[in-house]
Amino acid sequence: MGKYVVRRTIQAIPVLFGITVIVYAILLAAPGGPTARFANNPRVTLADKEAFKKAWGLDQPWPIQYCRWMGVCNPETQPSVISTVPVLNHIPNPASLLGPNGWPNFLPGGLSGATNGVFHGDFGVSVESGEPVVGRIARAALPTLILAGIAFVIWISVALLIGVYAATKRYSLFDQLATIFAYVGFAMPTFWLGIMLLVVFSGGGLNILPASGITTTRLSPPFGSDAYWTYFGGNPVGALLDIGKHLILPVITLVAVNIAGDSRYIRASMLEALSQDYVRTAKAKGLPGRTVTFKHALRNALLPIVTNIGLEIPFLFTGAIATETIFSWPGIGKLTIDATREFDYPTLMGVLLVTAVLTVFANLLADIAYAFVDPRIKY
């Protein structure tokens, strides 16, 4: 198992590298750019825009920008390219590959003396706010983990119960109702469901649940600030109840649509397992129905479900973009939308890199889980 994990981790390195190259090139090729915010400001001259681009290193060719962002190139080295001749002006100066201490720039800071780039835990600085990207992502990660974690537990638990029971009671009234719920739920766009929940339970509707945010700002300091944690320490029950109240609508929005799809997926997998010979043999031996269902059928039906769950974990981290935007939930999804609107490339690249790592890691966890679900699988 250990060798398999190491091998998969090594295989993931070129995949992550390829993802960052492609995404970085696409982002820089997109129309607009960070200077687009000045388009309608008559006070900002062309010289001001050029000075802004130079200050942020945006005047460099994209291979140089990417090299610096990764931490392979030293941004202090001048000139940054080997020549001003076309084509050659996109190739980094070999001297820029060395850090302040003379060692390759990508090596740990203790050897190279370098501090810039992903290799040194530096995702750059936000073009919009001027703060480190790592700080912005870390601040947005906790609200997303709270929302995604609670939604994930409810989502998988309810989907499993509905799927398993519908499979064991095939064509029953419950199965038919679950089928209708699945079709309706799967057909509903997430953003539409979120808006309808807001209309009914907030604002001009019943007005019994908060419409936005993670906390009630008139009752507590901004979430994540030092003042908030002081407030939380003094009134933990009230703070948790406040967060719980704000969680209801976003969680329902995330859970309803995904339960609909996954319950059908689980039902189909269970029906296939229940039709196998070993299940009929277990029943013929007189084993209780619950033992046959949960110990024999469900365990084998979990293999495709585990794969699906592995793919859904990264979705929960960044795929709740619509939900977080609708409810102004201060998480990774909303951060992604804000960074896109602001052409904040460093923040976008940081979020996309974290998402890529999560996707690779989640798939690795799914493969490892196979061995625990099915003892026949060995690595």
C-alpha positions, 0 to 999 in steps of 0.5 A: 500500500505504501509503495502504491501511494508513493507511486501515485503521488509521483505520477500526480506531479506532472499532472499538476504541472500540466494543469498549472501551465494550461490554466495560467496560459488561458487566464493570461490569454483572456481579454481584459486583464487586471488593468480592465478595472481602469477602462472607465476611469478617465483619470487613469492614463496609459502611462499609469496603466503601464506603471501598474503592469510593471509594478506587478510584473505583468509586463513580462512574457507569460512564461516569465510570469509563470516561472516566477509564480512557480518559484523557479525564477528569481524575480530580482534577476535582471534582465529576466530574458536571455534576449530581446529578439522575438521568441528568445524574449520568452525564454528565462535568463539562466541566471534567474534560475538561481536564488540569492544564495547561488542554488537553484531558486526552487529549492527550499529557502534555507538553501536557495535563499528564495521566498517567492513562488509556489515551491516556497508556499507563496502564491503571490499577492492579490492584485485587487487587495494587495494581500497575500493570496495564501491569506485570502484562501485560508480566510475563505477556506474555513467557511467553505469547509463548514458548509461543505462538511455539513452538506457532505455528511447530510448528502451522503447519509440521506442518499445512501438511505434513500438509495438502499431502501428504494433498491430493497423495496423496488417498485414500491410506493417509496421507490416511486416517490424517490424516483419522482423526487430524483427527477424533480431535484436533478432537473432543478438548477442550483441557482434557481433553487437557492433563489426560490428558497430566499424568496420563500424563507427570507426577505419578502417571504416568511422572513424566518431565516437569514438571507446572506452571510455566515453570521449576523453582523449586527450581533457579532464582529466579522467572521474570522477576525480576532474580535470574532474569535474573542466573541466566540470564546465568550458566547460559543453557544450563541455563536454556533446557533447563529452560524447554524441558522445561516447554514440552513438555506445554503445546505438545503440548496447544496444537498437537495440537488445532489441527493436526487442524483446520488440516490439514483446512482446508489439505487442502481448499484444496489440493484445490481449487487442484490441480483448477484448469486452470492446474495441469493446464496446468503438468503438461501442460508437463512441470513436476516434481510438486514445482514444480507443487505448491509453486510453483503450487498451494500459493501460490494455496491460501494465500489462505484459509489466510492469513486463518485464520492472521490470526484465530489469532494473537490466539487464541494470545495469550489463547485458550490460557486453558485450557492456561495454567491447567492447566499453571500457565503464568504467561502472559496466559491465566492472568492473565485467569482470575486477574483474572476470579476476583478481579473485577480490572476494570482488569486485565481491561480491559487484557488485552481491549484488548490482545487487540482491538488484536492482532486488528485488527493481525493482520487487517491483516497478513493483508490485506497478506500477500494482496498478497505471496501473490497478485500479482493483488491490488493495494491 
